[in-house]
Amino acid sequence: MLKAPELSAIHAVLFDVDGVLLDSLSAHLQICRDLGRRWGVPVNVPDEEGIRALARGGTKISPQSAFFRATGFSAADATRAEAHYRAHFAAEYATTLYPGVHEMLASLQLRGVPMGIVSANVMDNIVGPLGASLARFDPRCTFTADGHGSDGFQKRDAILAALQVWHLPAEQVIFVGDQLTDYAAAQATGVAFVGTSYGWAIASDGNTFPIANNLAELEAILRAANHCSDQKRTPI
């Protein structure tokens, strides 16, 4: 668990999107069912709690090719499914932000907190749901899987790039994610981490890092982490 002095030094926030800001798990499971049926692939797609249990048990579900593999697609079919996903998901499947996301981002921006995105998703799947709130993020620190292959996008590298852009030491930045691979990226770069148990993979207990069980708790953690940094903020 992070200690209060560490949390009080936070000046900027990096967000994963799916399972943190965007409620999209059911839509991702549905595209697996639909493609399996359309292509005659014998998949075994669990419900939301089932995929969470798989992920918490160590099954890799990110990037998207791994998500397809976790639901029964072969390696070749998962690659084909990911290409279809990138081309069609945004237009064919509805996803929504968790209630209160717009307000939380507006509040953080009003406090002068720089924000960035570190997501293994692609921009086409993020732009629509975020809407006007996308403009609240620093465009220099909006990192997605666009332009990368299935396993080419590394969140660790994106976090390091954000630190360079903001000229901030790692201990002054929080990364918010919903998978243990997100925590691993935070550990590898030295930034603080907050996990969301309402997302795709992190349990609500048994962790060594702060947990937000809902968006209100996440906002409270981020506000508390930033509260004492106002007098010592590093210009960005």
N, C-alpha and C positions, 0 to 999 in steps of 0.2 A: 504494500500500500504506500502511495506517495505521502510524504510528510507535508505538513502545512507550509513550512518555509519554501519547499520546492514548488508547491502549487502557487504560492503567492507571487512567484516571479514570472508567471506566464504572460507573454505579450502578444502572441499570435496563435491562431488555430488552423489546423489542417483537417479537413473532413473527408472520410470516405463518403460515398453517396448511398448506395444500396444498403439497406439495413441500418442506416444512420439518419439520413434525411428522407430517403425515398422508400416507401412501402411497396416493394416490388417482388417479394418472394413468390407469392401465389402466381403471378404472371410468368415468372421464370419456370415454375413447375408446369404450368399449362402449355408453354411452348414445347416442353419435352414430351408431354402427352400427345400433342397435336402432330409433331414431326414423327414420333414413333408410329402413330396410327397411319399417317400419310405415306410413310416410307416402308411400312410393314416391318419395322424394327421391333423386336420383342423386348421392350423396355419395362422397367419396374419402377414407376414414379411414385414416391411416397407422398404423404401430405406434408404440410409445413412442419409439424412437430417431428415427423419422421426424418426429414432431411436435416433438421437441426440436430437430432440425435446422431445421425451419421457423422455430421461435421464435428460435433463435440467428441465423438469417438475416434477422430483422427482422419476421417475420409476427406480428401481434398475437394473443395467445391468452387475454387477460384483459381485461375480465370474461368471464363465461360466454358471453354472446352472441357475443363475438369468437372464442371457442374453437369454437363451432358454425360461424361463418363460415369459420374456417381449415380446417375439415374438409369444406367444400363446400356448406353450407346458404346459401340466399339470405338477404338481409336480413330479409325477411318470415318465412321459415321459421325463421331463427335466433331471432327474437323469440318466435315460438310455442314453439320448443324450449326456450328459457330459462324460459318460464312453466311448462312441463311439468317441467323439471328442478327448479325450486324446489319444486314440489308433490309430486314423486314420487321424487326421487333417493335421499333418505335411506332410504326404506322398501324400495326395489327393488334397490339396488346396495351391495355390501359394500365398505367401506374400512377400513383398519387403520392404526394408528400405526406408525411405524418402530420397530423393536425398541430399547428403551432410553429412549424418550421419557418415560415415567412416572418413571423413576429420575432422569433429567437434571433434570426440572422439580422433583422433590422436593429434589434437591441444591441447586438455585438458591434455592428457597424457604427451605431450612434456613440458607443463608448470608444470608438477609434481603434478597434481590434482588427488588425489585418487578418483576412481569411483566405484560405486556398483549398483546392480540391485535389485529392489523390485517390483516383478510382480506376479499377481495372475494367470498368465499363467504357463505352464510347460516347462521345458527345451527343450524338443523335438521340441517345436514350436518356440523356440528362437535361438537355435544353428545354424540352417541352414542359416537364413537371416543375422544374425550378422557375420557369417563367422570368418575371422581372427580377427575382431574387438572384439570378445568375450574375447580374451586374454588381452585386455586393462583394463578389469574390475578386481578388487580385488576378487579372488575366495572365500575369506573368507566372502565377503559381497555380494554374489550373492544369493538372496533369491527368490525362486519360490514356486508354490503350490505343487510341487512334494512331495509325502509322506503325503499330507494333504487331508482330505475329502473336500467336496464341500464348506463348510463354515469354515473349520478349519484354513486356512491361514489368518493371521492377519498382515496387512502391518505395523501397529503400533509396533508390536513385532519385526518385521524385522528391522525397523528403529532403535529401541532401541538396538538391537543386533549389528548393524553396529557402533553405537556410542561407544559401549564398545570395539569393535575390534580396532577402530581407535583411541581410547582414546581422543576423541574430545568432547567439549561441544556442545549441540544441536544448539546453535546459529551460529556455524561455519560450518554447513552442510545445503545444499539445497536438497530438494526432488522435482523432476520434475514429474508432473502427469497430467492426462487429465480428471479426474473426481472429483467431489466434495468429494467423499469418500477418495480420495487421500489427498485433503486439510485437511479433518478431521483427517487423520492419522498424517499429519504434525503438526497440532495444538495440538494433544494429546501428541506429543513427544517434541514439542518446536523447531523443525527445521524450517528453512525458506522454503517457497514454491513458485514454479513458475508453472503456469498452461498453457497448450497448447490448444489454441482454434482450432487448426487444427486437433485435435484428436477426441475423441468419444463424449464428453459430456459438456465441458466447453465453455460458450459463450465468445465472444470477448470483451464484455463490462459488466458493472454492477457488477464487482468483487472487492473484497477488497485485492487482491494479484496481483503481477505482472503477465502479460499475454504475451505469445509469440504467435503471429499469424502465424508464419512460422518458419522453422528451423534456418534461418539466424538470426531472432530476438532472438531465444533461445540462440544461440551461443553468440550473442552480450551481452545478459543479464548475462550469465555465465562468460564470459571473464571480464565484468565490475565488477561483484561481487567478482571475484578472484584477480583483478588487484592490489588492495591495500594491499593484504594479504601476498605478497611475503616476506616482511621484518619481518613478525611476524608469519611465518608458524610454526605450531606445528609438530615436527617429528612424522611420523607414521610407 
